[in-house]
Amino acid sequence: MGIGLPSNPFLKIFLVVILLLGVALQEGYGQSTGDLAVIGVNSDGDDNFAITTFVDIPSGTTIYFTDRSWDGRSESFSGNEGVYSYTVPQGGFNAGKVVVINPDSETASDDGTVSHISGNFNLTNGDDELYFYLSTSDDNPSSFLFAITNDDAWDDSELNNMGLNDGTTALSNINENGEYVGPREATLSTLKEEIRKVENNWLTTEGTGDQSIAFNTSSFSLVDLPTVAFNTSAIDVLENSATAELTVELVESNNQAVDVDIAYLSGSGTAESGDDFYNETGSEFSTETISFGSSEGDGTTKTVTLNLENDSEFEGPEKAVFQLQNISDGTIIGPDVLTLTIKDDDIPDIVINEIYANPADGSGARTGEFIEFVNNQDSDIDISGWKVFQESDLKHTFPDGTVLPGNRALVLFSGDDDVNTEGNYGGALIQRSSESATLSLDNGGDIIRLEDSEGNDVINLDYPSANNNESIVRDPEITGDFVDHSTVSDKSILLSPGTKVDGKAFGSKYAKGIRGSAGWRMISTPTENTSFADLFGNLRIQGVPGSDDPSGNLTLAGWSEDQRSFTVPSDMSNNMSPGKGYIVYVPEDKESNSPGIQGGFSKVITTDGVENSNRVNVTVSARDFDGERGIDGDEGWNLLGNPFGTDISVGALIDALEDVDPDVNANIYVWDHEADGGNGKYITLSDDGLIAPFQAFFVRFTNEMNEETFTFDKSVLESNTGTELYKNSTDDSFAFDVRLHGEEYFDTYTLEFSDNGTVELDRFDAYKLLSLNPNSINLFSTHGNTRLQKNVLPEDLESNLEIPLSFDANGRTKLTFRWDDIDNLPDEWDVKLIDKETDREIDLRTAREYQFTLLSTGQKETIENQELLNKRKASEKDPRFVLSMSPNFETSNGTDLPESVKLNPNYPNPFNPTTTIPYEITEDMEVKLTIWNMIGQKVATLVDGMVEAGTHEETWNASNMPSGIYIARFEVGNEVFTRKMTLIK
């Protein structure tokens, strides 16, 4: 039985003090109102919540919570809802820790004790509250700690005499489900203030069905004042800039003097103190102390200047890493590490050594104009994004990953020439002009210009005239003037692309540049007897015997069709299998425990081995392990790789694979970790695609076979041998994409229409291999048990078609569909996106996007247990969305009218700052559509006048309105319809 409080105010205060003192004495704990905060609540679905504390609460302390309402007049709880208690477990409830409490299962995420006292705990979707309090009994609070409501605002009578304040220790406008998503590292006062900012720092949503937010349980970091940080985590300077400045900011001062050191981390970068940079006195930089006085306020900055060494040697970008250390008082907060990148302004020693500008028709010799570039320095040069010009005409852009190894050649041919590539050009890199069909080199002399990725001239060469069917070459090579090839070689040899005039190679290395950011890559080897250590020795490899960290998470794997999973190499010293592919995680840094960006990108992998022979045999298989439906699921997949030092043709490869399985899937799957905004996906190659050296790829056989031998034949597969390409697209082919966007990533689903397509599952459709990024979005259509990322349909689609669209949003709650190239479809086709949950149909021809809310949970997996197709459990529910294709509908010219007058749900809802309001009318009539706030004020008029019969949509831009609930009011004749809308900013 509860103990009632006396009516005498003095006695009441005295008793409360005694009760609080009793709790403190009994539990060893005294907590003030507001030292506990709710940071997440699910009123829809799980009825659970997340809390944190701003003080350390000892084990054994009991905190009560209830969803009953509080009557400020009688100063007691009313209603029959639930009362529970949470008892802090051994180890205590420490400041900043997050605990999720689940009343239904009477559990807490920290193994604390959750006990049912009385009533039924049930957080309703509207006008419900949740109180936390200390008590000497279940229903007689001695001190309120915190309160939260999903209603619009607190009633003053509810907070009267509770010691709670609306907007500080009592939060409102949380909606059905809400979670704090603001900063998690701050001072105590700042963190309290940030949690109170519901409009800015809370994700609040209306649930649909039994769905809940999965709370972020990472702890808060409470820091002491004053706080100090670098003003940025990275700066870039040119080597000839003379100086670089490292700036430290006094973020919050607290009127205290504070000292902090800037320390150079000598083992974490490639730039060296005393060689690449110095302190202001010209000495080697090690550590310098920054001092802020007690009178200096928030935001004060202090700068340390470094002097840069400007040498004449091309070294590429170099990095130096600095860290804040040894603060005298207060806290170092992030960014506490700064990476200085010194970009080289010197010109690399790349030379045009040979030019073939005047090939003679019918000569029988190697045909096609070419330019031979030679790297005349020992270090490799990443030339990704560099450009080649003839006069001012752009002819070629070197693709990402192009590295010209030290002392090695690259030969650039015309793009449309049928080049005979028998022989290996001395191991030179071979590329064909990507920006123009021809190089258009003038026989009488011309200007060739090589420009780096930042637009700087590396080469600007005015070369002399050339004889027919003969190149010009430098004599002596690399350094001399240009002469006719026949003057320095055997008269029968008139050109030597990729080699010296005597046929010897320039250097011996094969190299690949890895650009972009940390992530997975698919790699193969072009050389014989190449071990994993040989190729990946300068990367940080984990999880493999003999690697940098054999017990760490796996970052290098092959694929076993027999096991239908990624597999671990037995040792880094083992040789890679030519023709097989591997997947490797490339980190930004070499040492995982060292701060800063030590290596960065680009990275280069190289091999000095001998190129694989012109015929490479590999074993492939497709086994029906489950004995159901033939080859399905993760069966039939083989991870292969280009075994040569030149590009191979995708079309020629698929033709060759048909010799093993005539029904092999007509797509080559290559992982691109930066695709779709960094979402990462397996892109599909077909038709005239190319597979570069070092590139691995997945293929899928669909007919059962235990073991077969597939032969990579260089003379057949090489991309510039004129091999007939696979499945040439017709002029009538067309396609369009549908994308599913989160805030940062998106995934793309493609519909292609061609004479190869069918409405049934066929070999031209591309399977959906789920992204290796654990935070990715995955969008796909479903055909029975099969997931597709590309569906190839017939051009002459003769009947209506509905394509179920499924997705894995990985915990995201706000998503948007967008689409491209809809105009590629025939004009008479009707294309709609159907949302079965809201019963909405979106015309893809008139709308640009569709936003919706989803409340779901996601999971992350490591490479060890990832499957290709079933990384995450498929939903047992029918897909929410359907893509409807109606190619043969007859236009109604306004005769197909709605059956009734309707005000349909706005979308998106919640919204920020625009939402679309659809409505339907059965005949031409006067219509008024207005927007009202919750205190009865009209804030906008969208329509007021005569409107034609049919379906219409109006967009409201609420950018000048505060967050809150608004009402759409639709007036037609004597009828009035309303819809509630939620604006969240």
Secondary structure, DSSP 8 states (H G I E B T S, - for coil): ------SSHHHHHHHHHHHHHHHHHHHT----TTSEEEEEEESSSS--EEEEESS-B-TT-EEEEE--EEETTTTEEESSB-EEEEE--TT-B-TT-EEEEETTTTEETT--EEEEEESB----SSS-EEEEEEESSTT-EEEEEEEEESSSS--HHHHTTTT--BTTTEE----SEEEE-S-SEEEHHHHHHHHH-HHHHEEEE---SS----------EEE-SSEEEES-SEEEEEGGGSEEEEEEEEEE-TT--EEEEEEE-TTS-SS-BTTTEE-TTSS---EEEEEE-TT--TTEEEEEEEEE---SS----EEEEEEEE--SSSEE-S--EEEEEEE--S---EEEEEEE----TT--S--S-EEEEEE-SSS-EE-TT-EEEETTEEEEE--TT-EE-TT-EEEEE-TT------S-GGG-EEEE-SS-S-----TT-EEEEEE-TTS-EEEEEEE----TT--EEEESTTTSEEEEGGGSS-TT----TTB-TTS-BS---EEEEE-SSSEEEEE--SBTT-BHHHHHTTS--BSSTTSSBTTS---EEEEETTTTEEE--S-TTSB--TTB-EEEEE-S-S-TTS-S-SS-S-EEEEE-S-B--SEEEEEEEE--SS-SSSS-TTTTEEEEE--SSS-EEHHHHHHHHTTT-TT--S-EEEEETTHHHHT-EEEEE-TT-EE-TTBEEEEE--S-EEEEEEEEEHHHHBTTS----SS---TT-EEEEEEEE-SS-EEEEEEEEETT--SS--TTSEE----S-TT--EEEEEETTEEEEEEEEETT--S-EEEEEEEE-TT--EEEEEEE-GGGS-TT-EEEEEETTTTEEEETTT-SEEEEE---------GGG--SS-SS---SS--SEEEEEETT----TT-S--SS-EE---BSSSBSSEEEEEEEESSSEEEEEEEEETTS-EEEEEEEEEE-SEEEEEEEE-TTS-SEEEEEEEEETTEEEEEEEEE--
